[in-house]
Amino acid sequence: MCPRCPGGDEAAMTATGGTLQPRRPEPGWQLSGPPLPLALTVLAWLGTGTALAGLNKWIFAAHGFRYPLLLSSLHMLAAVALGYPLGWARGPLPSVRPRARIYLLSLTFCGSVALGNLGLSLVPLDAAQAVHATAPLATLLLSALLRGRRHHPLQYAAMGPVCAGAACSIAGGVHFHQPGGCVLLAATILRALKSLQQSLLLQEDRLDAVSLLCLTALPSFWLLFGAAVALEVAPAWEGVLRYDGSLWGCILLSCLGSVLYNLASFCVLSLTSALTIHLLGNLTVVGNLLLSRLLFGSHLSGLSYLGIGLTLAGMFMYHQPQLVARRWAAWPGRAPRRRE
């Protein structure tokens, strides 16, 4: 179980005048908790995310697997099979559960995962990651719209290079499937909404990563499996059985990686925020672009590398708005003139 966030978003409380009030993070401040566990959790999340995206793309591209909804439902089945024993080993699940929020999260989660895998089966991995890089903008807007959160002006400005970097990465690719891009864009918006919902459950309802995985995995499995049977497997059930053992070995690894990725995601969310996790996720763009180049022979132009640079610059601007503002104010010629 990951350590509890001592000051993440509205979860942390500060004493003011004898009463407890929500503690708002300072602009640009998003990371909290012990540095070493947080760093290890982020590294595990980035590593499993990069490996899972590459493995799923390999399943669709190299093996010709045509059932993205079925793969998503198998991911959730693995979460049920592994999550419940982990939950029972560490103690009983919480008796008080926000069921409405959990079911709504399961629905959003199913939509984001299903559309993400569907889009990944239609477009190259580098283009898919470029579209996913716009998740911070979607999260920022949804956070301001749904939760009334306010951010530093430079944090809004940072979304410019982040999205411009994603656009450059898309323009730098050789192939881009327009319907697949629209599917991935819808999946990205749902991912942003899903992260906000998870953040509420982890930080305000005080659930831990294992409990949240257990409570959302089973309803998510039934939703995804029902959709897979109705839309994919029923019309071509025999096609599923024709695949060889190497494919099912890859699917098993993908399921295990999915469980680890979801647990790591919940831990990072409990220690940071919904927006920070997507900004950190843009770091995987570099790894996934290189992975796409090595495994699938995708072409990386100079424009792609420019997009990577812009994305990373936008991330730095978001996390350090005060530092950027101070440096800009101290720039030669920017100092205010003294009155004589």
Contacts in CASP RR format, 6 or more apart in sequence:
PFRMAT RR
TARGET T0000
AUTHOR 0000-0000-0000
METHOD contacts of the structure
MODEL  1
MCPRCPGGDEAAMTATGGTLQPRRPEPGWQLSGPPLPLALTVLAWLGTGT
ALAGLNKWIFAAHGFRYPLLLSSLHMLAAVALGYPLGWARGPLPSVRPRA
RIYLLSLTFCGSVALGNLGLSLVPLDAAQAVHATAPLATLLLSALLRGRR
HHPLQYAAMGPVCAGAACSIAGGVHFHQPGGCVLLAATILRALKSLQQSL
LLQEDRLDAVSLLCLTALPSFWLLFGAAVALEVAPAWEGVLRYDGSLWGC
ILLSCLGSVLYNLASFCVLSLTSALTIHLLGNLTVVGNLLLSRLLFGSHL
SGLSYLGIGLTLAGMFMYHQPQLVARRWAAWPGRAPRRRE
1 90 0 8 1.000
1 208 0 8 1.000
1 209 0 8 1.000
1 210 0 8 1.000
2 37 0 8 1.000
2 41 0 8 1.000
2 208 0 8 1.000
2 209 0 8 1.000
2 266 0 8 1.000
2 267 0 8 1.000
2 270 0 8 1.000
2 271 0 8 1.000
3 33 0 8 1.000
3 34 0 8 1.000
3 37 0 8 1.000
3 271 0 8 1.000
4 206 0 8 1.000
4 208 0 8 1.000
4 270 0 8 1.000
5 11 0 8 1.000
5 12 0 8 1.000
5 32 0 8 1.000
5 33 0 8 1.000
5 202 0 8 1.000
5 203 0 8 1.000
5 270 0 8 1.000
5 271 0 8 1.000
5 272 0 8 1.000
6 12 0 8 1.000
6 32 0 8 1.000
6 33 0 8 1.000
7 23 0 8 1.000
7 25 0 8 1.000
7 32 0 8 1.000
7 33 0 8 1.000
8 23 0 8 1.000
8 25 0 8 1.000
8 32 0 8 1.000
8 203 0 8 1.000
8 271 0 8 1.000
8 272 0 8 1.000
8 273 0 8 1.000
9 25 0 8 1.000
9 199 0 8 1.000
9 203 0 8 1.000
9 273 0 8 1.000
10 22 0 8 1.000
10 23 0 8 1.000
10 24 0 8 1.000
10 203 0 8 1.000
10 204 0 8 1.000
11 202 0 8 1.000
11 203 0 8 1.000
11 204 0 8 1.000
11 206 0 8 1.000
12 22 0 8 1.000
12 23 0 8 1.000
12 32 0 8 1.000
13 20 0 8 1.000
13 21 0 8 1.000
13 22 0 8 1.000
13 23 0 8 1.000
14 20 0 8 1.000
14 21 0 8 1.000
14 22 0 8 1.000
14 23 0 8 1.000
15 21 0 8 1.000
25 32 0 8 1.000
25 273 0 8 1.000
26 322 0 8 1.000
27 151 0 8 1.000
27 152 0 8 1.000
27 155 0 8 1.000
27 321 0 8 1.000
27 322 0 8 1.000
28 152 0 8 1.000
28 155 0 8 1.000
28 318 0 8 1.000
28 319 0 8 1.000
28 320 0 8 1.000
28 321 0 8 1.000
28 322 0 8 1.000
30 272 0 8 1.000
30 273 0 8 1.000
30 275 0 8 1.000
30 276 0 8 1.000
30 319 0 8 1.000
31 38 0 8 1.000
31 271 0 8 1.000
31 272 0 8 1.000
31 276 0 8 1.000
32 38 0 8 1.000
32 271 0 8 1.000
32 272 0 8 1.000
33 271 0 8 1.000
38 271 0 8 1.000
38 272 0 8 1.000
41 264 0 8 1.000
41 267 0 8 1.000
41 268 0 8 1.000
41 271 0 8 1.000
42 268 0 8 1.000
42 280 0 8 1.000
44 260 0 8 1.000
44 264 0 8 1.000
45 261 0 8 1.000
45 264 0 8 1.000
45 265 0 8 1.000
45 267 0 8 1.000
45 268 0 8 1.000
45 277 0 8 1.000
45 280 0 8 1.000
46 280 0 8 1.000
46 281 0 8 1.000
46 283 0 8 1.000
46 284 0 8 1.000
47 284 0 8 1.000
48 257 0 8 1.000
48 260 0 8 1.000
48 261 0 8 1.000
48 264 0 8 1.000
49 261 0 8 1.000
49 284 0 8 1.000
50 284 0 8 1.000
50 287 0 8 1.000
50 288 0 8 1.000
50 291 0 8 1.000
51 257 0 8 1.000
52 254 0 8 1.000
52 257 0 8 1.000
52 258 0 8 1.000
52 261 0 8 1.000
53 120 0 8 1.000
53 125 0 8 1.000
53 128 0 8 1.000
53 129 0 8 1.000
53 284 0 8 1.000
53 288 0 8 1.000
53 291 0 8 1.000
54 125 0 8 1.000
54 288 0 8 1.000
54 291 0 8 1.000
54 292 0 8 1.000
54 295 0 8 1.000
55 250 0 8 1.000
55 253 0 8 1.000
55 254 0 8 1.000
55 257 0 8 1.000
56 71 0 8 1.000
56 117 0 8 1.000
56 120 0 8 1.000
56 254 0 8 1.000
57 120 0 8 1.000
57 125 0 8 1.000
57 128 0 8 1.000
57 292 0 8 1.000
57 295 0 8 1.000
57 296 0 8 1.000
58 250 0 8 1.000
58 295 0 8 1.000
59 65 0 8 1.000
59 71 0 8 1.000
59 247 0 8 1.000
59 250 0 8 1.000
59 251 0 8 1.000
59 254 0 8 1.000
60 66 0 8 1.000
60 68 0 8 1.000
60 117 0 8 1.000
60 120 0 8 1.000
60 121 0 8 1.000
61 296 0 8 1.000
63 243 0 8 1.000
63 246 0 8 1.000
63 247 0 8 1.000
63 250 0 8 1.000
65 71 0 8 1.000
65 243 0 8 1.000
65 247 0 8 1.000
65 251 0 8 1.000
66 121 0 8 1.000
66 232 0 8 1.000
66 236 0 8 1.000
67 228 0 8 1.000
67 232 0 8 1.000
67 233 0 8 1.000
67 240 0 8 1.000
68 114 0 8 1.000
68 116 0 8 1.000
68 117 0 8 1.000
68 118 0 8 1.000
68 119 0 8 1.000
68 120 0 8 1.000
68 121 0 8 1.000
68 232 0 8 1.000
69 114 0 8 1.000
69 117 0 8 1.000
69 118 0 8 1.000
69 224 0 8 1.000
69 227 0 8 1.000
69 228 0 8 1.000
69 231 0 8 1.000
69 232 0 8 1.000
70 225 0 8 1.000
70 228 0 8 1.000
70 232 0 8 1.000
70 233 0 8 1.000
70 240 0 8 1.000
71 117 0 8 1.000
71 251 0 8 1.000
71 254 0 8 1.000
72 110 0 8 1.000
72 113 0 8 1.000
72 114 0 8 1.000
72 117 0 8 1.000
72 224 0 8 1.000
72 228 0 8 1.000
73 221 0 8 1.000
73 224 0 8 1.000
73 225 0 8 1.000
73 226 0 8 1.000
73 227 0 8 1.000
73 228 0 8 1.000
74 251 0 8 1.000
74 254 0 8 1.000
74 255 0 8 1.000
75 113 0 8 1.000
75 254 0 8 1.000
75 255 0 8 1.000
75 258 0 8 1.000
75 259 0 8 1.000
76 217 0 8 1.000
76 218 0 8 1.000
76 220 0 8 1.000
76 221 0 8 1.000
76 224 0 8 1.000
76 225 0 8 1.000
77 221 0 8 1.000
77 225 0 8 1.000
77 255 0 8 1.000
78 255 0 8 1.000
78 256 0 8 1.000
78 258 0 8 1.000
78 259 0 8 1.000
79 213 0 8 1.000
79 217 0 8 1.000
79 220 0 8 1.000
79 221 0 8 1.000
79 258 0 8 1.000
79 259 0 8 1.000
79 262 0 8 1.000
80 214 0 8 1.000
80 217 0 8 1.000
80 218 0 8 1.000
80 221 0 8 1.000
82 256 0 8 1.000
82 259 0 8 1.000
83 210 0 8 1.000
83 213 0 8 1.000
83 214 0 8 1.000
83 217 0 8 1.000
83 259 0 8 1.000
84 214 0 8 1.000
86 210 0 8 1.000
86 214 0 8 1.000
87 93 0 8 1.000
87 210 0 8 1.000
87 211 0 8 1.000
87 214 0 8 1.000
90 210 0 8 1.000
93 211 0 8 1.000
93 214 0 8 1.000
93 215 0 8 1.000
94 207 0 8 1.000
94 211 0 8 1.000
97 215 0 8 1.000
98 201 0 8 1.000
98 205 0 8 1.000
101 197 0 8 1.000
101 200 0 8 1.000
101 201 0 8 1.000
101 205 0 8 1.000
102 201 0 8 1.000
102 215 0 8 1.000
102 216 0 8 1.000
102 219 0 8 1.000
103 219 0 8 1.000
104 197 0 8 1.000
105 194 0 8 1.000
105 197 0 8 1.000
105 198 0 8 1.000
105 201 0 8 1.000
105 216 0 8 1.000
106 216 0 8 1.000
106 219 0 8 1.000
106 220 0 8 1.000
106 223 0 8 1.000
107 223 0 8 1.000
108 190 0 8 1.000
108 193 0 8 1.000
108 194 0 8 1.000
108 197 0 8 1.000
109 194 0 8 1.000
109 216 0 8 1.000
109 220 0 8 1.000
110 220 0 8 1.000
110 223 0 8 1.000
110 224 0 8 1.000
110 227 0 8 1.000
111 187 0 8 1.000
111 190 0 8 1.000
112 187 0 8 1.000
112 190 0 8 1.000
112 191 0 8 1.000
112 193 0 8 1.000
112 194 0 8 1.000
113 220 0 8 1.000
113 224 0 8 1.000
114 224 0 8 1.000
114 227 0 8 1.000
115 183 0 8 1.000
115 184 0 8 1.000
115 186 0 8 1.000
115 187 0 8 1.000
115 190 0 8 1.000
116 128 0 8 1.000
116 183 0 8 1.000
116 184 0 8 1.000
116 187 0 8 1.000
118 180 0 8 1.000
118 183 0 8 1.000
118 187 0 8 1.000
119 128 0 8 1.000
119 180 0 8 1.000
119 181 0 8 1.000
119 183 0 8 1.000
119 184 0 8 1.000
119 187 0 8 1.000
120 128 0 8 1.000
120 184 0 8 1.000
122 177 0 8 1.000
122 179 0 8 1.000
122 180 0 8 1.000
122 181 0 8 1.000
122 183 0 8 1.000
123 131 0 8 1.000
123 175 0 8 1.000
123 176 0 8 1.000
123 177 0 8 1.000
123 180 0 8 1.000
123 181 0 8 1.000
123 184 0 8 1.000
124 173 0 8 1.000
124 174 0 8 1.000
124 175 0 8 1.000
124 176 0 8 1.000
124 292 0 8 1.000
124 296 0 8 1.000
124 298 0 8 1.000
125 288 0 8 1.000
125 291 0 8 1.000
125 292 0 8 1.000
125 295 0 8 1.000
125 296 0 8 1.000
125 298 0 8 1.000
126 169 0 8 1.000
126 173 0 8 1.000
126 288 0 8 1.000
126 289 0 8 1.000
126 292 0 8 1.000
126 293 0 8 1.000
126 298 0 8 1.000
126 300 0 8 1.000
126 304 0 8 1.000
127 169 0 8 1.000
127 170 0 8 1.000
127 173 0 8 1.000
127 175 0 8 1.000
127 176 0 8 1.000
127 177 0 8 1.000
127 181 0 8 1.000
128 184 0 8 1.000
129 169 0 8 1.000
129 284 0 8 1.000
129 285 0 8 1.000
129 288 0 8 1.000
129 289 0 8 1.000
129 292 0 8 1.000
130 165 0 8 1.000
130 166 0 8 1.000
130 167 0 8 1.000
130 169 0 8 1.000
130 170 0 8 1.000
130 285 0 8 1.000
131 166 0 8 1.000
131 170 0 8 1.000
131 181 0 8 1.000
131 184 0 8 1.000
131 185 0 8 1.000
131 188 0 8 1.000
132 184 0 8 1.000
132 187 0 8 1.000
132 188 0 8 1.000
132 191 0 8 1.000
132 285 0 8 1.000
133 162 0 8 1.000
133 163 0 8 1.000
133 165 0 8 1.000
133 166 0 8 1.000
133 169 0 8 1.000
133 282 0 8 1.000
133 285 0 8 1.000
133 311 0 8 1.000
134 162 0 8 1.000
134 163 0 8 1.000
134 166 0 8 1.000
134 185 0 8 1.000
134 188 0 8 1.000
135 188 0 8 1.000
135 191 0 8 1.000
135 192 0 8 1.000
135 195 0 8 1.000
135 278 0 8 1.000
135 281 0 8 1.000
136 159 0 8 1.000
136 162 0 8 1.000
136 275 0 8 1.000
136 278 0 8 1.000
136 279 0 8 1.000
136 282 0 8 1.000
136 318 0 8 1.000
137 159 0 8 1.000
137 160 0 8 1.000
137 162 0 8 1.000
137 163 0 8 1.000
138 188 0 8 1.000
138 189 0 8 1.000
138 191 0 8 1.000
138 192 0 8 1.000
139 192 0 8 1.000
139 195 0 8 1.000
139 196 0 8 1.000
139 274 0 8 1.000
139 275 0 8 1.000
139 278 0 8 1.000
140 151 0 8 1.000
140 155 0 8 1.000
140 156 0 8 1.000
140 159 0 8 1.000
140 275 0 8 1.000
142 189 0 8 1.000
142 192 0 8 1.000
142 193 0 8 1.000
142 196 0 8 1.000
143 149 0 8 1.000
143 196 0 8 1.000
143 274 0 8 1.000
143 275 0 8 1.000
144 150 0 8 1.000
144 151 0 8 1.000
146 196 0 8 1.000
147 196 0 8 1.000
152 321 0 8 1.000
152 322 0 8 1.000
153 321 0 8 1.000
154 317 0 8 1.000
154 318 0 8 1.000
154 321 0 8 1.000
154 324 0 8 1.000
154 325 0 8 1.000
155 317 0 8 1.000
155 318 0 8 1.000
155 321 0 8 1.000
157 317 0 8 1.000
158 314 0 8 1.000
158 315 0 8 1.000
158 317 0 8 1.000
158 318 0 8 1.000
158 321 0 8 1.000
159 314 0 8 1.000
159 318 0 8 1.000
160 314 0 8 1.000
161 310 0 8 1.000
161 311 0 8 1.000
161 313 0 8 1.000
161 314 0 8 1.000
161 317 0 8 1.000
162 279 0 8 1.000
162 282 0 8 1.000
162 310 0 8 1.000
162 311 0 8 1.000
162 314 0 8 1.000
162 315 0 8 1.000
162 318 0 8 1.000
164 307 0 8 1.000
164 310 0 8 1.000
165 306 0 8 1.000
165 307 0 8 1.000
165 308 0 8 1.000
165 309 0 8 1.000
165 310 0 8 1.000
165 311 0 8 1.000
166 307 0 8 1.000
166 311 0 8 1.000
167 307 0 8 1.000
168 303 0 8 1.000
168 304 0 8 1.000
168 306 0 8 1.000
168 307 0 8 1.000
168 310 0 8 1.000
169 285 0 8 1.000
169 289 0 8 1.000
169 303 0 8 1.000
169 304 0 8 1.000
169 307 0 8 1.000
169 308 0 8 1.000
169 311 0 8 1.000
170 176 0 8 1.000
171 303 0 8 1.000
172 299 0 8 1.000
172 300 0 8 1.000
172 301 0 8 1.000
172 302 0 8 1.000
172 303 0 8 1.000
172 304 0 8 1.000
173 298 0 8 1.000
173 299 0 8 1.000
173 300 0 8 1.000
173 301 0 8 1.000
173 303 0 8 1.000
173 304 0 8 1.000
174 298 0 8 1.000
174 299 0 8 1.000
191 278 0 8 1.000
192 274 0 8 1.000
192 278 0 8 1.000
195 269 0 8 1.000
195 274 0 8 1.000
195 275 0 8 1.000
195 277 0 8 1.000
195 278 0 8 1.000
196 274 0 8 1.000
198 212 0 8 1.000
198 265 0 8 1.000
198 266 0 8 1.000
198 269 0 8 1.000
198 274 0 8 1.000
199 269 0 8 1.000
199 273 0 8 1.000
199 274 0 8 1.000
201 207 0 8 1.000
201 212 0 8 1.000
202 208 0 8 1.000
202 209 0 8 1.000
202 212 0 8 1.000
202 266 0 8 1.000
202 269 0 8 1.000
202 270 0 8 1.000
203 269 0 8 1.000
203 270 0 8 1.000
207 215 0 8 1.000
208 266 0 8 1.000
208 270 0 8 1.000
209 263 0 8 1.000
209 266 0 8 1.000
209 267 0 8 1.000
209 270 0 8 1.000
210 263 0 8 1.000
212 266 0 8 1.000
213 259 0 8 1.000
213 262 0 8 1.000
213 263 0 8 1.000
213 266 0 8 1.000
233 240 0 8 1.000
265 277 0 8 1.000
268 277 0 8 1.000
268 280 0 8 1.000
269 277 0 8 1.000
272 280 0 8 1.000
276 319 0 8 1.000
279 315 0 8 1.000
279 318 0 8 1.000
279 319 0 8 1.000
282 311 0 8 1.000
282 312 0 8 1.000
282 315 0 8 1.000
283 312 0 8 1.000
283 315 0 8 1.000
285 308 0 8 1.000
285 311 0 8 1.000
286 308 0 8 1.000
289 298 0 8 1.000
289 300 0 8 1.000
289 304 0 8 1.000
289 308 0 8 1.000
292 298 0 8 1.000
293 299 0 8 1.000
293 300 0 8 1.000
316 324 0 8 1.000
317 324 0 8 1.000
328 334 0 8 1.000
329 335 0 8 1.000
END
